Amino acid sequence: MNKVGYDPGFYDAFKHAGFKSIRFFAKHGQSPEVYKQAIDDALNRDLTVVLTVFSAKTNGKQDFVDFWRDYAAFYQMYPKELVFEVMNEPEMAGHPGAQKNEYGGYIWSDPDSKAVMDWIGEAVVAIREYSPKRVIAIGGTGHNNVEYIKYVSPEFLTYRLPDGTGFADDENIWGVFHHYRPTAWSHSAQ
């Protein structure tokens, strides 16, 4: 049984409101088949789907990489309107951070960021096995804060594909960031 919390009517409402895309969260441990109907429903309404995950529910890097390999294999024949966002907000996913900043987030050190970007880079290699041209969205560390977009670069994404190419050669990578300042504006006050 599909226990995804969505209703296809929501997609109709999004489309009617003028939205052209949705962002959809998959859960680790769920097979890609679980989300097929939800993704198909959105694509059939001409909505672009950005499929993303938190990485907290994995059993380490290899499980995370295998997750993306499975999803890439399952959805390999899907159109370009299905985008994979490799990791949403590494800080929320339990990846370690450094010292708190004045906004309540963390100031990430390069070693912490290198570890997170290594997970992401290995996931990109797994995705490219089945989807060499699929758009992949990658954010930096923390909550994908804008100041950490610098990690979406060849310096930190050092992966290599079997043909020897890497991040700098890939025309189908989106750099993404979140901007939560002022927090009272971006998040509802309680």
Stockholm file with secondary structure:
# STOCKHOLM 1.0

chainA/1-190         MNKVGYDPGFYDAFKHAGFKSIRFFAKHGQSPEVYKQAIDDALNRDLTVVLTVFSAKTNGKQDFVDFWRDYAAFYQMYPKELVFEVMNEPEMAGHPGAQKNEYGGYIWSDPDSKAVMDWIGEAVVAIREYSPKRVIAIGGTGHNNVEYIKYVSPEFLTYRLPDGTGFADDENIWGVFHHYRPTAWSHSAQ
#=GR chainA/1-190 SS CCCCSCCHHHHHHHHHTTCCEEEEECCTTSCGGGGHHHHHHHHTTTCEEEEECCSTTSSSHHHHHHHHHHHHHHTTTSCTTEEEECCSCTTTTTCCCCEECTTSSEECCHHHHHHHHHHHHHHHHHHHHHCTTCCEEEECSTTTBGGGGGGSSTTTCCCBCTTSCBGGGCTTEEEECBCCCSHHHHSCCC
#=GC SS_cons         CCCCSCCHHHHHHHHHTTCCEEEEECCTTSCGGGGHHHHHHHHTTTCEEEEECCSTTSSSHHHHHHHHHHHHHHTTTSCTTEEEECCSCTTTTTCCCCEECTTSSEECCHHHHHHHHHHHHHHHHHHHHHCTTCCEEEECSTTTBGGGGGGSSTTTCCCBCTTSCBGGGCTTEEEECBCCCSHHHHSCCC
//
